[in-house]
């Protein structure tokens, strides 16, 4: 399985919707991935992005970064 490869050092970039780190991890737990709590510790970086504006121009803001 792909998650096993990640636990051995392979890299993966993916996106999932969530407003907080806890929400992202809970969504991963609910998906039919059969992840153990130990496997969830291999999630290396979670970036929380939110839409915003700067001088009337739409931008995406990094509001939290968890490593």
Order of alpha helices (4+ residues) and beta strands (2+ residues): alpha-alpha-alpha-beta-beta
